[in-house]
């Protein structure tokens, strides 16, 4: 999957071209992901995993991500600001997934 995200920092407005690669996929159960991002003077590498467990009549997805490496301007961003920007981008992405699937927010 390739996409563009625009994390917003007060001092930096960057666009990152992300590439998300799935590895170690167990269909309907789990997957590992490698996410790399490149922008003008900025780069990032993220390791992520997801697990799907049955719950009631549906499923619950547990998802985690860890920043493995930052470069360029991204390396100068304090961890707290990076987490806040990442949380915002992730929240918006999952919201789009829910909307696409026709689910309502809990």
C-alpha positions, 0 to 999 in steps of 0.5 A: 500500500502506498499513501501520503500523510501530512502530520502537522507539527507547529514548526513543520508541515511535511508530507510523507510518502508512506509504503506499507508492506505486509509480512508474516501474514496469517489470514484472518488472524495476524500480520506484521507490517513494515512502514517506511516514509520519505519526505523532503528532508525527512524519513521514518521507519515503523514496525507494526503488528495486528491481531484479530480475535473473535468477539461476539458476532464480530471481531476485535482488532488489536494494533500496535506500532513502534517507530524504529528510525527517524531521519532528517527533520523527523529526527529533531521532533521530540518524542511527545510531539511525534506521538501526538502527530502519529496518534492523530494520523492513525485515528483519522486513518482508522476512522476512514476504514470504519466509514468505508466499512459502514460502521458507526463510531462507538 
